[in-house]
Amino acid sequence: MSRAVFADDNIKPARLAGDWYPGTAAELGKMLDGLSTGVDLLSEIADVGLVISPHAGYVFSAPVAAWGFKAAQTRKISTVIILAPSHHFSFAGAAVWPQGAFETPLGRVEIDQDLAAKILAFDKRFTTRRDVFEGLAGRPENSVETQVPYIQRAFPSARIVPVIVGFPPDPDMLRTVADALAAAVAGRDDVLVDVSVDQSHFHVDAEARAIDARGLTAIEQRDVKALWQGHRDGSMEVDGFHVVIAGMLYAEKMGFNKARVLKYATSADATGDKSRVVGYASVVFYKDKPAGKVASLSVGQKARLLAIARSTLEAFVRTGKTSEIAEHDPRLLAEEGAFVTLHKDGQLRGCIGNIIGQGPLYKTVRDMSVAAASQDPRFSPVTADELGSIDLEISVLSTPVAVKSPDDIEMGKHGVIVSRGYSNRGVFLPQVATETGWSKEKFLSELCAQKAGLPPDCWKRADTRIEVFTADVFGEKK
């Protein structure tokens, strides 16, 4: 709710409630809370400074938008700058809502008047046109209003600064918008930028996904030139790409040097109609977390993790239930990725893990013990009569870090992740190189083909991302 009293002409009323999103506080809150509980995030994404979020009707796009706002909740956010396109007006510069509040069924959200004033003062092409935010009669502007309920639920005490960037795009103006935001935010670490855009419009589903994959790859690779050129030649179709470019330039200035597509869908995922779809994506820009090495584990801590893995494995195989385990060692409460590998008579019997920690280490080991025994698609579930022949191995992982070249990979020391775009991804643990004796070329080719579902030579291509990590590997067998 707003913390101030405003004149009526400074209040932007909700125009889309009951149509684009639920019209009552109870219905809207229930919907947003339900979406948030279904989001599963990587722990490496912990310092988000910019999100790209869809702005369509909630029945279509809210399950996607929830991912970016959930990721951004790892920071304390006091102000959200909503950076959006206009669907109805062509104009040079940018329009800023300078004061007052925006209203939704969840209440009023106050404008950060000081921050808005700093942005407005940066360039004479910045204006306070209300009509740009209102839209046309019978056709209200949706690019800002759809974002406000997400912000209210994710950051209940936050203020907002709505900014609509003019079209057609002017590269100098986009740089100026980025400069203005960076200058206004300078010295603060509690500001999030929300770039409100959809993806391609009105293609058949398969074509839309291909178009969107090209645009999202350019965004994830933080390649402003490729995004600009893709829209000049028609190979990409982000609806509001100029606003995305302004946001990307801002993120670069502020040091948010990593980008990740968290969720993608088309309207066909909601309706089942693949004949004429709209694409939606949730993308975050965040600061790189240092990879480093795995923090050391004592002999006792390794023994404890192996005991957890063994007791969990045996209990699950015999009863079908996952053990409840209490743990108080701070080292084992740290959030780290881990794999659990099962061998039977010297042969692989199952191996599953999380590359990035999604909870306390001891729980990851517990859960991956169950998964390795029952969910590895290469093997049938482990049976009780096999337990005496199985030995366990645990790999505790460092945070992955990108490398510029395959030459940076140290065989036997580094685990490797290859990925292209946001759907093809594969990983080999460090011990794979030692156990197979493969050359680096063979190792990477098998990783691309076996694990990532990509051509064997994908690791040679510039658009393939290569990340490395280290592992502390220990097991029941010496």
Phi and psi in degrees as a GROMACS rama.xvg file:
@    title "Ramachandran Plot"
@    xaxis  label "Phi"
@    yaxis  label "Psi"
@TYPE xy
-65.727  148.361  SER-2
-104.728  16.5241  ARG-3
-145  171.417  ALA-4
-106.848  134.155  VAL-5
-126.404  152.853  PHE-6
-67.6414  148.666  ALA-7
-57.5425  -33.8373  ASP-8
-74.959  -6.17095  ASP-9
-97.2324  -1.19469  ASN-10
-97.7159  125.043  ILE-11
-93.5317  107.574  LYS-12
-72.7261  157.373  PRO-13
-72.4737  126.713  ALA-14
-107.148  -16.773  ARG-15
-107.776  -7.01411  LEU-16
-62.1354  137.551  ALA-17
84.7279  -4.28557  GLY-18
-126.33  -67.501  ASP-19
-77.6869  -27.8924  TRP-20
-148.325  164.051  TYR-21
-54.3525  145.528  PRO-22
-94.1617  -3.37848  GLY-23
-120.156  155.266  THR-24
-61.1185  -40.3424  ALA-25
-65.4586  -46.5265  ALA-26
-66.3567  -42.8956  GLU-27
-67.4174  -44.995  LEU-28
-62.2302  -42.4137  GLY-29
-62.8209  -42.1538  LYS-30
-62.8913  -48.5612  MET-31
-65.8171  -40.0684  LEU-32
-64.8966  -38.8336  ASP-33
-65.2968  -38.8715  GLY-34
-65.7278  -40.4666  LEU-35
-63.4131  -34.9481  SER-36
-70.0455  -17.2614  THR-37
-91.9731  4.82148  GLY-38
-91.2364  133.444  VAL-39
-124.233  111.705  ASP-40
-111.152  157.777  LEU-41
-82.9034  137.54  LEU-42
-70.9148  -18.6395  SER-43
-66.8437  -20.7674  GLU-44
-91.9474  89.8103  ILE-45
-129.114  -2.19257  ALA-46
-138.01  67.1507  ASP-47
-82.503  128.605  VAL-48
-112.5  -14.6806  GLY-49
-150.972  136.362  LEU-50
-120.961  146.663  VAL-51
-107.634  124.249  ILE-52
-134.153  139.943  SER-53
-73.1869  157.731  PRO-54
-128.69  30.3144  HIS-55
-87.0984  -177.706  ALA-56
-56.527  144.062  GLY-57
-64.0417  -31.4142  TYR-58
-61.6509  -27.6015  VAL-59
-91.378  -46.6098  PHE-60
-111.071  -16.6255  SER-61
-60.4467  -37.4858  ALA-62
-61.8859  -21.8555  PRO-63
-85.6901  -46.849  VAL-64
-59.2249  -31.9459  ALA-65
-57.562  -30.2054  ALA-66
-66.1684  -45.8078  TRP-67
-65.6841  -42.5058  GLY-68
-69.4846  -33.8323  PHE-69
-64.948  -41.9218  LYS-70
-63.0155  -37.665  ALA-71
-72.1948  -15.0946  ALA-72
-70.757  -6.24009  GLN-73
-71.8294  -13.7124  THR-74
-107.252  155.844  ARG-75
-83.9074  111.281  LYS-76
-109.4  124.626  ILE-77
-105.433  -25.0721  SER-78
-140.74  138.085  THR-79
-118.124  121.202  VAL-80
-87.6941  118.209  ILE-81
-93.711  111.733  ILE-82
-104.776  116.378  LEU-83
-141.982  160.443  ALA-84
-92.6413  165.442  PRO-85
-98.3611  137.654  SER-86
-93.8865  -4.19086  HIS-87
-130.385  -17.9707  HIS-88
-127.103  138.568  PHE-89
-102.976  128.572  SER-90
-161.618  155.627  PHE-91
-85.2422  149.538  ALA-92
89.2207  -145.35  GLY-93
-147.958  147.284  ALA-94
-106.616  135.584  ALA-95
-123.33  132.864  VAL-96
-83.603  113.829  TRP-97
-86.0284  -25.9508  PRO-98
-161.557  173.048  GLN-99
94.3469  -131.85  GLY-100
-162.832  159.015  ALA-101
-106.53  142.55  PHE-102
-113.737  138.51  GLU-103
-140.293  174.959  THR-104
-57.8583  -20.0236  PRO-105
-84.9136  -1.71207  LEU-106
120.802  -166.188  GLY-107
-102.159  142.252  ARG-108
-114.669  122.159  VAL-109
-71.9643  144.671  GLU-110
-79.762  135.843  ILE-111
-76.6541  89.6285  ASP-112
-62.8484  -39.0354  GLN-113
-64.4527  -44.5608  ASP-114
-67.6304  -40.4431  LEU-115
-60.3071  -41.5063  ALA-116
-63.8522  -38.7082  ALA-117
-64.1386  -40.2542  LYS-118
-66.7145  -45.8213  ILE-119
-59.8649  -37.3315  LEU-120
-76.0955  -10.0255  ALA-121
-72.2575  -32.776  PHE-122
-152.291  141.471  ASP-123
-68.4936  -13.362  LYS-124
-82.6293  -2.27325  ARG-125
-87.9415  132.436  PHE-126
-128.582  179.215  THR-127
-122.593  39.9653  THR-128
-65.9725  115.254  ARG-129
-72.4024  -33.2933  ARG-130
-61.3238  -30.317  ASP-131
-63.4173  -36.4059  VAL-132
-80.9163  -29.7786  PHE-133
-79.0029  -35.5596  GLU-134
85.9582  -154.92  GLY-135
-107.909  165.585  LEU-136
-60.0978  123.779  ALA-137
78.7677  -5.05875  GLY-138
-137.086  70.3224  ARG-139
-65.3923  149.869  PRO-140
-70.5092  131.276  GLU-141
-106.369  -11.9138  ASN-142
-66.6365  -30.2938  SER-143
-95.5495  -48.6942  VAL-144
-58.3976  -38.6902  GLU-145
-62.8653  -22.4797  THR-146
-81.9453  -25.0173  GLN-147
-63.3325  -44.9329  VAL-148
-61.5166  -36.6099  PRO-149
-57.9426  -44.9488  TYR-150
-65.4493  -42.3315  ILE-151
-59.3908  -38.7972  GLN-152
-78.8516  -39.2093  ARG-153
-76.649  -35.794  ALA-154
-134.863  79.1923  PHE-155
-57.8315  -27.6131  PRO-156
-103.325  6.45856  SER-157
-76.4969  152.335  ALA-158
-100.847  172.231  ARG-159
-131.975  159.662  ILE-160
-133.748  99.8001  VAL-161
-77.083  130.627  PRO-162
-134.161  121.952  VAL-163
-107.99  123.93  ILE-164
-91.7012  131.653  VAL-165
-68.1066  164.001  GLY-166
-140.163  145.369  PHE-167
-72.8874  159.28  PRO-168
-72.2551  141.824  PRO-169
-126.027  117.759  ASP-170
-53.4362  -39.8277  PRO-171
-64.6411  -38.0786  ASP-172
-67.96  -38.3554  MET-173
-64.9502  -39.6556  LEU-174
-64.749  -37.1611  ARG-175
-66.0247  -40.8246  THR-176
-59.9086  -46.1257  VAL-177
-61.6879  -42.4709  ALA-178
-63.3431  -40.677  ASP-179
-64.8793  -44.1593  ALA-180
-64.2623  -44.6925  LEU-181
-61.8216  -41.9259  ALA-182
-66.8312  -39.577  ALA-183
-69.6957  -35.427  ALA-184
-85.1716  -16.1707  VAL-185
-48.182  131.154  ALA-186
88.4076  -4.80816  GLY-187
-112.728  144.126  ARG-188
-121.381  21.9261  ASP-189
-121.405  23.6972  ASP-190
-114.665  132.249  VAL-191
-113.59  138.253  LEU-192
-102.897  127.194  VAL-193
-111.52  107.761  ASP-194
-89.7521  114.076  VAL-195
-98.4738  101.048  SER-196
-147.766  152.49  VAL-197
-99.1152  -179.803  ASP-198
-103.552  -142.934  GLN-199
-66.5598  159.522  SER-200
-127.244  131.172  HIS-201
66.737  40.5342  PHE-202
-109.399  166.146  HIS-203
-65.1001  154.898  VAL-204
-56.5883  -46.4328  ASP-205
-63.319  -40.6503  ALA-206
-67.7188  -41.1327  GLU-207
-59.9262  -43.6765  ALA-208
-63.6795  -37.1324  ARG-209
-68.3409  -43.0183  ALA-210
-62.7004  -47.0797  ILE-211
-65.0896  -35.149  ASP-212
-61.1476  -38.6108  ALA-213
-65.6436  -46.46  ARG-214
-65.8684  -42.0201  GLY-215
-69.8767  -30.9927  LEU-216
-64.061  -43.5623  THR-217
-61.5829  -40.3105  ALA-218
-66.5098  -46.0384  ILE-219
-65.143  -30.8456  GLU-220
-85.9574  2.34097  GLN-221
56.3927  39.7625  ARG-222
-102.947  89.86  ASP-223
-62.8805  -41.6244  VAL-224
-62.2785  -42.4608  LYS-225
-64.925  -39.4868  ALA-226
-65.7745  -42.3606  LEU-227
-63.5608  -48.7425  TRP-228
-65.2277  -37.9384  GLN-229
-61.1839  -30.6956  GLY-230
-85.282  -22.6072  HIS-231
-73.0396  -38.8895  ARG-232
-95.3804  -2.64914  ASP-233
85.8212  5.33502  GLY-234
-80.9923  -15.4781  SER-235
-125.259  161.219  MET-236
-155.896  56.9226  GLU-237
-76.2325  123.355  VAL-238
-78.2135  95.5873  ASP-239
107.884  32.1728  GLY-240
-60.6942  -29.7456  PHE-241
-65.8366  -33.7403  HIS-242
-70.4449  -37.6762  VAL-243
-61.4644  -42.0634  VAL-244
-62.447  -44.2256  ILE-245
-58.9243  -41.9998  ALA-246
-65.2922  -40.7768  GLY-247
-64.3039  -39.5078  MET-248
-65.3571  -38.7734  LEU-249
-63.1945  -46.6546  TYR-250
-59.4425  -40.4697  ALA-251
-62.1818  -43.5946  GLU-252
-62.6688  -34.7203  LYS-253
-91.7968  1.141  MET-254
84.1902  14.6835  GLY-255
-85.3325  85.0316  PHE-256
-97.9428  13.7691  ASN-257
-129.84  146.294  LYS-258
-135.627  142.468  ALA-259
-145.611  128.972  ARG-260
-77.5216  117.425  VAL-261
-89.7565  -34.8827  LEU-262
-156.057  140.925  LYS-263
-139.501  144.923  TYR-264
-158.586  166.855  ALA-265
-119.359  170.063  THR-266
-61.9775  -21.2936  SER-267
-63.4701  -27.5185  ALA-268
-65.5234  -24.4887  ASP-269
-95.1472  -35.7593  ALA-270
-104.752  -24.4197  THR-271
83.6491  -8.19822  GLY-272
-88.6436  111.729  ASP-273
-97.9747  7.3876  LYS-274
-80.4269  -26.9806  SER-275
-157.621  92.0691  ARG-276
-114.497  166.36  VAL-277
-120.548  140.258  VAL-278
-97.5085  148.384  GLY-279
-135.604  140.918  TYR-280
-142.954  147.311  ALA-281
-115.87  119.242  SER-282
-127.583  142.754  VAL-283
-122.72  144.228  VAL-284
-111.502  129.582  PHE-285
-146.5  169.383  TYR-286
-88.349  139.103  LYS-287
-63.5002  134.672  ASP-288
-94.4452  126.74  LYS-289
-55.0487  137.17  PRO-290
-76.1415  -59.5217  ALA-291
60.6147  -163.435  GLY-292
-106.495  164.485  LYS-293
-64.661  129.702  VAL-294
-59.7536  138.227  ALA-295
-63.3813  146.921  SER-296
-113.437  135.538  LEU-297
-74.4047  167.347  SER-298
-58.7271  -40.7905  VAL-299
-66.4372  -39.0202  GLY-300
-67.9449  -38.4555  GLN-301
-64.2974  -42.1655  LYS-302
-62.4911  -38.3088  ALA-303
-64.5296  -43.9247  ARG-304
-64.1561  -40.1591  LEU-305
-64.7193  -38.143  LEU-306
-65.7594  -39.5221  ALA-307
-62.7077  -45.3516  ILE-308
-62.374  -43.8634  ALA-309
-66.3425  -48.4201  ARG-310
-64.5643  -38.1966  SER-311
-65.798  -45.6252  THR-312
-56.9472  -50.0934  LEU-313
-67.8427  -40.7246  GLU-314
-64.7161  -41.9048  ALA-315
-67.9694  -44.7012  PHE-316
-62.9903  -36.8354  VAL-317
-82.8802  -31.5971  ARG-318
-119.647  -16.6421  THR-319
78.7603  8.11433  GLY-320
-114.878  145.407  LYS-321
-88.7745  129.729  THR-322
-67.6971  143.028  SER-323
-90.7218  124.599  GLU-324
-127.135  134.688  ILE-325
-98.9773  136.823  ALA-326
-143.54  136.625  GLU-327
-123.9  -4.11768  HIS-328
-69.2307  118.074  ASP-329
-55.7493  -34.9018  PRO-330
-64.4802  -36.4889  ARG-331
-84.2385  -7.99323  LEU-332
-90.3906  -7.73427  LEU-333
-64.8083  147.457  ALA-334
-88.0207  105.028  GLU-335
-141.293  154.062  GLU-336
-77.849  153.201  GLY-337
-159.019  150.174  ALA-338
-117.292  147.52  PHE-339
-117.904  127.432  VAL-340
-116.47  133.714  THR-341
-108.561  133.727  LEU-342
-120.333  144.19  HIS-343
-127.645  117.18  LYS-344
52.748  40.58  ASP-345
83.7298  -1.93173  GLY-346
-111.637  147.187  GLN-347
-59.3093  133.177  LEU-348
-123.44  -5.02382  ARG-349
161.826  143.871  GLY-350
-158.201  117.714  CYS-351
-145.121  147.334  ILE-352
-164.382  177.561  GLY-353
-109.561  124.564  ASN-354
-66.4172  -41.2371  ILE-355
-111.445  136.457  ILE-356
-59.8325  136.39  GLY-357
-124.341  25.8073  GLN-358
162.433  -177.219  GLY-359
-56.334  145.064  PRO-360
-55.7931  -42.9886  LEU-361
-65.0086  -33.7085  TYR-362
-73.3768  -35.5546  LYS-363
-60.7405  -44.7997  THR-364
-62.391  -43.5308  VAL-365
-57.9551  -51.0282  ARG-366
-69.0413  -36.3885  ASP-367
-73.0172  -24.26  MET-368
-64.2811  -43.7306  SER-369
-64.3037  -45.5369  VAL-370
-64.5698  -42.0463  ALA-371
-62.8257  -32.5404  ALA-372
-81.7345  -20.2934  ALA-373
-133.112  -13.3202  SER-374
-122.495  -3.08493  GLN-375
-69.267  115.89  ASP-376
-66.9286  -11.3173  PRO-377
-81.0449  -13.8927  ARG-378
-133.959  155.061  PHE-379
-75.3312  157.96  SER-380
-59.3465  145.968  PRO-381
-65.5744  139.487  VAL-382
-107.137  163.912  THR-383
-62.4344  -35.0296  ALA-384
-73.9915  -6.86743  ASP-385
-91.9289  -15.9938  GLU-386
-55.8146  -38.3446  LEU-387
-68.9867  -16.9712  GLY-388
-100.174  -1.62535  SER-389
-102.181  135.837  ILE-390
-118.636  153.514  ASP-391
-107.497  147.072  LEU-392
-135.387  136.924  GLU-393
-118.067  135.84  ILE-394
-120.659  113.809  SER-395
-96.1602  127.731  VAL-396
-107.236  147.526  LEU-397
-81.1549  169.012  SER-398
-70.5541  130.344  THR-399
-63.9914  150.291  PRO-400
-136.099  140.033  VAL-401
-71.9608  145.532  ALA-402
-117.773  152.926  VAL-403
-80.5003  -25.2329  LYS-404
-149.916  150.367  SER-405
-58.6009  -20.528  PRO-406
-62.5277  -21.8276  ASP-407
-81.1722  -6.03312  ASP-408
-83.0134  129.488  ILE-409
-104.576  110.698  GLU-410
-63.2785  135.479  MET-411
86.7505  -21.8522  GLY-412
-100.756  -41.3933  LYS-413
-100.219  133.048  HIS-414
-79.6779  155.812  GLY-415
-133.033  138.636  VAL-416
-119.212  130.059  ILE-417
-115.293  143.207  VAL-418
-153.101  150.516  SER-419
-135.379  129.114  ARG-420
64.0439  -136.457  GLY-421
-127.6  10.1296  TYR-422
-123.599  -27.2031  SER-423
-103.152  118.615  ASN-424
-152.632  135.92  ARG-425
-145.002  154.724  GLY-426
-139.564  141.034  VAL-427
-120.775  134.837  PHE-428
-72.1455  159.755  LEU-429
-56.2398  -36.9737  PRO-430
-70.1832  -13.0512  GLN-431
-60.3685  -40.5927  VAL-432
-63.9222  -41.4582  ALA-433
-68.7734  -43.0981  THR-434
-70.8854  -32.9001  GLU-435
-92.147  -27.7982  THR-436
73.761  14.142  GLY-437
-65.421  150.744  TRP-438
-69.7412  166.665  SER-439
-61.635  -40.3589  LYS-440
-63.8823  -43.7353  GLU-441
-65.0519  -43.3619  LYS-442
-56.911  -49.8712  PHE-443
-70.8832  -36.2954  LEU-444
-64.8198  -43.0832  SER-445
-66.9599  -36.7414  GLU-446
-61.9627  -46.2019  LEU-447
-61.6246  -48.0871  CYS-448
-76.989  -49.6751  ALA-449
-71.2999  -46.754  GLN-450
-98.9905  -35.893  LYS-451
-99.6177  -9.88743  ALA-452
66.5269  32.3997  GLY-453
-115.759  166.859  LEU-454
-58.2259  147.23  PRO-455
-56.8937  -28.9883  PRO-456
-94.9752  16.9073  ASP-457
-60.7481  -27.3414  CYS-458
-66.5469  -13.6051  TRP-459
-87.1533  -10.8355  LYS-460
-90.74  146.073  ARG-461
-67.9844  -24.6196  ALA-462
-88.795  6.24245  ASP-463
-96.3272  128.671  THR-464
-89.8421  131.982  ARG-465
-119.217  125.731  ILE-466
-124.239  149.672  GLU-467
-124.463  157.549  VAL-468
-150.456  163.881  PHE-469
-110.986  166.271  THR-470
-143.063  142.296  ALA-471
-97.2971  109.194  ASP-472
-109.078  128.899  VAL-473
-151.176  155.215  PHE-474
-152.858  179.846  GLY-475
-73.1262  -28.3347  GLU-476
-88.6252  136.112  LYS-477
